[in-house]
Amino acid sequence: MYKGYQDTGILSRGGYVDLRPPKTASWVRDIPSYKPGKAKEEIAKKYGIENPIKLASNENPLGPSPAALRAIDDYKSIVNLYPDTTSKELRTRAASFFKCKEEQIIAGNGSDEIIDLVCRAYIEPGDNVIIPECTFSYYSIASKTCGASVTYAPMKDGLGIDIDSIVSGVNAQTKIVFLANPNNPTGLYLDFDSLSRLLELLPDQVLVLLDEAYGLFSRAGDFKSGLEFISKDKRILVITTLSKSHGLAGLRIGFGIGDYSIIDSLNRIKPPFNVNILAQRAGIAALGDTLFLEKTLDTVWNGLDFLYSGLKSLGLEFLPSQTNFVLVKIGKNANSVYNELLRQGIITRYMESYGLREYIRISVGLPEENRALINTMRKILA
């Protein structure tokens, strides 16, 4: 025991220092924690299921890119070294993949880190951000962490992103508009004309963070990436990830793509060595693994079509999805159906935290996993 404390009389009963904990910023105390999907290990232990099926977190059902795994094996012996702090080779490969310039890209420890960097770079306490009412919850967490007030824009017809409600929420303090396109958890999207209209209506001081984590899965003919805007509009930053399309969720590889001025601002506050060596090398390899990406898209699209057919046969409503998941309306018994699926070893995502108490979200799995889901739901709903 350090005797200096005894001399000053700070020690309380039991030999512990009796001090109040440090006080966090007032706005941090009101931020709810992010709620992830349940892990397979948790369900296996709780219900005694040997190999649960996880269809909750929109992960790649095929696993990681084989090219990425080979790269990890090739470079695992040098993890004692710091990685390239600029992720130059990774950004060069990403520039080729996304058809932009290397200087227009910043690499991050997942796209979540890019969201954090944007909030830290552009938000001052008291600023305002606009977020659709039903979307990825981390936009709100990251914004509030920097002291922003959040305006939640009402959805169109309950579940679609409403351009007019976003624009009407803008005020002189608005700094950022967050958009997931396609949107999570609905799977719906904004077409190119709607996105163009939004950019025309927003004032110059507003940055648009366009999250295209699911963009590669879209089959809609009128869906276009926001990357088409970055050469002519300095207000837009597209973020994307290799988590879903390339099966690298556990390595955390994300990108922000936009005007040089935005990238420069983010680089000024980016932590050094933020993307580790194995993530950089795996990302470089995965971006060149076109065969795996094609197989992934084929698996997801066929899986969606199978789930649509199965859900229709069960008389369930669902939203047509441009992602690798489908949002399903179960009804008032959605929570009980979700829990019964857990007991049967199938993990989906109950949507109460998004305000959708009658819905569950189902990630596309392997063909046999999709069949098991539909067959199990048929028994539960019988």
C-alpha positions in Angstrom: 0.0 0.0 0.0 1.3 3.4 -0.9 1.9 5.2 2.5 1.4 8.7 1.1 -2.3 8.2 1.1 -2.3 7.0 4.7 -0.4 10.2 5.8 -3.1 12.4 4.2 -6.0 10.5 5.7 -7.6 9.8 2.3 -8.0 6.1 3.0 -11.5 4.9 4.1 -12.6 1.7 5.8 -11.0 -1.4 4.3 -8.0 0.3 3.0 -9.6 1.7 -0.2 -9.4 5.3 -1.4 -12.8 6.9 -0.9 -13.0 9.2 -3.9 -15.8 10.0 -6.3 -15.3 8.7 -9.9 -14.4 11.3 -12.5 -17.3 13.0 -14.1 -17.9 12.4 -17.8 -19.2 15.0 -20.2 -22.9 15.6 -19.6 -23.9 14.5 -23.1 -22.1 11.2 -22.8 -24.1 10.1 -19.8 -27.3 10.0 -21.9 -25.9 7.9 -24.8 -27.3 4.3 -24.9 -24.9 1.5 -25.5 -24.8 -0.1 -29.0 -26.7 -3.4 -28.9 -25.1 -6.1 -31.2 -26.7 -9.3 -32.3 -26.3 -12.4 -30.1 -23.2 -14.5 -30.5 -23.3 -18.2 -31.5 -21.3 -19.2 -28.4 -23.9 -17.5 -26.1 -26.8 -19.4 -27.7 -24.9 -22.7 -27.8 -24.2 -22.5 -24.1 -27.6 -21.3 -23.1 -29.7 -23.8 -25.0 -27.3 -26.6 -25.5 -27.2 -26.3 -29.2 -24.1 -27.8 -30.8 -23.9 -25.6 -33.9 -26.4 -22.6 -33.9 -27.2 -20.9 -37.1 -26.5 -17.2 -37.0 -28.6 -15.0 -39.3 -28.5 -11.9 -37.2 -25.5 -9.7 -38.0 -25.4 -9.5 -41.9 -22.1 -11.3 -42.1 -20.9 -13.1 -45.2 -22.3 -16.6 -45.2 -19.3 -18.0 -47.2 -16.8 -16.9 -44.6 -13.7 -14.8 -45.5 -12.2 -14.3 -48.9 -9.7 -17.2 -49.5 -7.2 -14.8 -50.9 -7.4 -12.8 -47.7 -6.8 -15.9 -45.6 -3.7 -16.7 -47.7 -2.4 -13.1 -47.2 -2.9 -13.4 -43.4 -0.9 -16.6 -43.4 1.9 -15.0 -45.5 2.2 -11.9 -43.2 1.4 -13.3 -39.8 5.1 -13.5 -38.9 5.6 -9.8 -39.0 2.9 -8.6 -36.7 5.7 -7.5 -34.3 6.1 -4.5 -36.7 3.9 -1.4 -36.9 1.8 -1.2 -40.1 2.0 1.5 -42.7 0.3 4.4 -41.0 -1.2 5.7 -44.3 -2.3 2.2 -45.6 -1.0 3.3 -48.9 -1.1 -0.1 -50.8 -4.5 -0.8 -49.4 -5.8 2.6 -50.6 -4.2 2.1 -54.0 -6.0 -1.2 -54.4 -9.2 0.4 -53.1 -8.9 3.3 -55.5 -8.8 0.8 -58.4 -11.8 -1.1 -57.0 -14.0 1.9 -56.4 -12.7 3.8 -59.5 -11.5 6.9 -57.7 -8.1 8.4 -56.9 -5.9 7.2 -54.0 -5.8 10.7 -52.5 -9.6 10.6 -52.2 -9.6 7.7 -49.8 -8.9 7.2 -46.1 -8.7 3.7 -44.7 -10.1 3.1 -41.2 -10.5 0.4 -38.5 -13.9 -0.4 -39.9 -16.3 2.2 -41.3 -17.3 2.9 -37.7 -13.9 4.6 -37.2 -14.6 6.8 -40.3 -17.9 7.8 -38.7 -16.1 8.7 -35.5 -13.4 10.7 -37.4 -16.1 12.7 -39.3 -17.9 13.6 -36.1 -14.7 14.6 -34.4 -13.6 16.7 -37.4 -16.8 18.5 -38.1 -19.0 18.7 -34.9 -18.6 21.2 -32.1 -20.8 20.9 -29.0 -24.2 22.4 -29.8 -24.1 21.6 -33.5 -26.9 19.6 -35.0 -27.0 16.5 -37.2 -29.9 14.9 -39.1 -30.4 11.2 -38.9 -33.4 9.2 -40.3 -35.6 7.8 -37.6 -35.0 4.2 -38.5 -31.4 3.5 -39.4 -28.0 2.3 -38.1 -27.8 3.4 -34.4 -24.1 4.2 -34.4 -24.6 7.5 -36.3 -26.4 8.8 -33.2 -23.9 7.5 -30.7 -20.9 9.0 -32.6 -22.6 12.4 -33.0 -23.8 12.6 -29.4 -20.3 11.7 -28.2 -19.1 15.0 -29.8 -21.8 17.0 -28.1 -24.2 17.3 -31.1 -28.0 17.5 -30.9 -29.7 14.9 -33.1 -32.8 15.6 -35.2 -34.5 12.3 -36.2 -36.2 12.7 -39.5 -39.5 10.8 -39.8 -39.7 8.0 -42.3 -41.9 8.0 -45.3 -44.8 5.6 -45.0 -43.2 4.3 -41.8 -40.0 2.7 -43.2 -38.7 4.7 -46.3 -36.2 7.5 -46.1 -38.0 10.8 -46.6 -36.0 13.5 -48.4 -38.4 16.3 -47.5 -38.4 15.5 -43.7 -34.6 15.5 -43.8 -34.5 18.9 -45.5 -37.1 20.4 -43.2 -35.1 19.4 -40.2 -32.0 21.4 -41.3 -31.2 24.6 -39.4 -28.3 27.0 -39.1 -26.5 24.6 -36.7 -26.8 21.5 -38.9 -23.4 20.1 -39.8 -24.0 16.6 -41.0 -26.8 14.5 -42.6 -26.3 10.7 -42.2 -27.7 8.4 -44.8 -27.4 4.6 -45.2 -28.1 3.7 -48.8 -29.3 1.0 -48.9 -30.6 1.4 -45.4 -30.1 -0.8 -42.4 -32.4 -2.3 -41.0 -35.0 -1.8 -43.8 -33.1 -2.9 -46.9 -34.8 -0.1 -48.8 -32.8 2.5 -50.9 -32.8 6.0 -52.4 -32.7 6.0 -56.1 -30.2 8.3 -57.9 -32.7 11.0 -58.7 -33.8 11.2 -55.0 -30.2 11.5 -53.9 -29.5 14.2 -56.4 -32.5 16.1 -55.3 -31.4 15.9 -51.6 -28.0 17.3 -52.5 -29.6 20.2 -54.4 -31.8 21.1 -51.5 -29.2 21.0 -48.7 -27.3 24.1 -47.9 -23.6 24.3 -48.5 -22.5 24.0 -44.9 -24.0 20.5 -44.5 -21.8 17.4 -45.0 -23.6 14.3 -46.3 -22.2 11.1 -44.9 -23.4 8.4 -47.3 -23.0 4.9 -45.9 -22.8 2.3 -48.7 -21.9 -0.7 -46.5 -24.5 -2.7 -48.5 -24.2 -0.9 -51.9 -22.6 -3.8 -53.7 -25.6 -6.0 -53.0 -28.2 -3.8 -54.7 -30.0 -5.2 -57.8 -32.1 -2.1 -58.4 -31.6 -0.6 -61.8 -31.9 2.9 -60.5 -29.5 2.5 -57.6 -26.2 4.4 -58.2 -23.3 4.9 -55.8 -22.7 8.3 -54.3 -19.2 8.0 -55.7 -20.6 9.5 -58.9 -20.9 12.8 -57.0 -17.5 13.2 -55.3 -15.7 14.7 -58.2 -18.2 17.6 -58.4 -19.6 17.9 -54.9 -17.3 18.7 -51.9 -20.0 18.0 -49.4 -20.4 14.3 -49.8 -18.3 11.5 -48.1 -19.1 7.9 -49.1 -18.1 5.3 -46.5 -18.0 1.6 -47.2 -16.6 -1.6 -45.7 -15.2 -5.0 -46.6 -17.1 -6.6 -43.7 -20.1 -7.9 -45.7 -19.1 -8.2 -49.3 -15.6 -9.6 -48.7 -16.2 -11.5 -45.5 -13.7 -9.5 -43.3 -16.0 -8.2 -40.5 -13.5 -9.5 -37.8 -10.6 -7.6 -39.3 -12.4 -4.2 -39.4 -11.6 -2.6 -42.8 -13.5 0.5 -43.9 -13.0 3.4 -46.3 -14.1 7.0 -46.5 -14.1 8.4 -50.1 -14.6 12.0 -50.9 -13.1 15.3 -51.8 -9.5 15.9 -51.0 -10.5 18.6 -48.4 -12.5 16.1 -46.4 -9.9 13.4 -46.5 -7.2 15.9 -45.4 -9.3 16.9 -42.4 -9.8 13.3 -41.4 -6.1 12.4 -41.8 -5.2 15.2 -39.4 -7.0 13.5 -36.5 -6.7 9.8 -37.6 -4.9 7.7 -35.0 -1.5 6.5 -36.2 -1.3 2.8 -37.3 -5.1 2.6 -37.2 -5.4 -0.3 -39.7 -3.3 -3.3 -38.6 -0.9 -5.2 -40.8 -3.0 -8.3 -41.3 -6.1 -6.2 -42.1 -4.2 -4.2 -44.7 -2.7 -7.2 -46.4 -6.0 -9.2 -46.2 -7.9 -6.1 -47.6 -5.4 -5.8 -50.5 -5.9 -9.5 -51.4 -9.7 -9.5 -50.9 -10.2 -6.5 -53.2 -8.5 -8.5 -56.0 -10.6 -11.6 -55.3 -13.3 -11.0 -57.9 -14.3 -14.7 -58.0 -15.2 -14.6 -54.3 -17.2 -11.4 -54.6 -19.1 -12.9 -57.6 -19.8 -16.0 -55.5 -20.9 -13.9 -52.6 -23.4 -11.8 -54.6 -24.8 -15.0 -56.3 -25.2 -16.6 -52.9 -27.0 -13.6 -51.4 -29.2 -12.9 -54.4 -30.3 -16.6 -54.7 -30.7 -16.6 -50.9 -33.0 -13.6 -50.9 -35.2 -15.1 -53.6 -35.5 -18.3 -51.6 -36.4 -16.4 -48.5 -39.0 -14.3 -50.3 -40.6 -17.5 -51.6 -40.6 -19.1 -48.2 -41.9 -16.1 -46.3 -44.7 -15.7 -48.9 -45.7 -19.3 -48.3 -45.9 -18.5 -44.5 -48.2 -15.5 -45.2 -45.6 -13.1 -43.9 -45.0 -9.5 -45.1 -41.5 -8.4 -45.8 -39.6 -5.5 -47.5 -37.9 -6.1 -50.8 -34.2 -5.8 -50.0 -31.2 -4.3 -51.7 -28.9 -5.7 -49.0 -27.9 -9.2 -47.7 -30.8 -9.3 -45.2 -34.6 -9.0 -45.2 -36.9 -7.2 -42.8 -39.9 -9.4 -41.9 -43.2 -8.3 -40.3 -44.2 -11.1 -37.9 -46.8 -9.2 -35.9 -47.5 -8.7 -32.2 -45.8 -12.0 -31.4 -42.5 -11.1 -33.1 -40.6 -11.2 -29.8 -41.9 -14.7 -28.9 -41.1 -16.0 -32.4 -37.6 -14.5 -32.2 -37.1 -16.2 -28.8 -38.4 -19.5 -30.0 -36.1 -19.4 -33.0 -33.2 -18.9 -30.4 -34.4 -22.0 -28.5 -34.3 -23.9 -31.8 -30.7 -22.7 -32.4 -31.4 -20.0 -35.0 -30.3 -16.5 -34.3 -32.1 -13.6 -36.0 -32.4 -10.0 -34.9 -35.5 -8.7 -33.0 -36.1 -5.1 -34.1 -37.5 -3.5 -30.9 -34.4 -1.3 -30.5 -35.2 0.3 -33.9 -38.8 0.9 -32.8 -40.1 -2.0 -34.9 -41.6 -4.3 -32.3 -43.5 -6.4 -34.9 -40.4 -7.2 -37.0 -37.4 -9.4 -37.1 -34.4 -9.0 -39.4 -33.0 -12.1 -41.1 -29.5 -12.2 -42.7 -29.1 -14.4 -45.8 -27.3 -17.6 -44.9 -26.1 -20.6 -46.8 -28.8 -22.5 -48.7 -29.1 -25.1 -45.9 -29.3 -22.4 -43.3 -32.0 -20.6 -45.2 -34.0 -23.8 -45.5 -33.6 -24.6 -41.8 -35.0 -21.1 -41.0 -38.1 -21.4 -43.1 -38.8 -24.9 -41.9 -38.4 -23.9 -38.3 -40.6 -20.8 -38.7 -43.2 -23.0 -40.4 -43.4 -25.2 -37.3 -43.4 -22.2 -34.9 -46.2 -20.4 -36.7 -48.3 -23.5 -37.3 
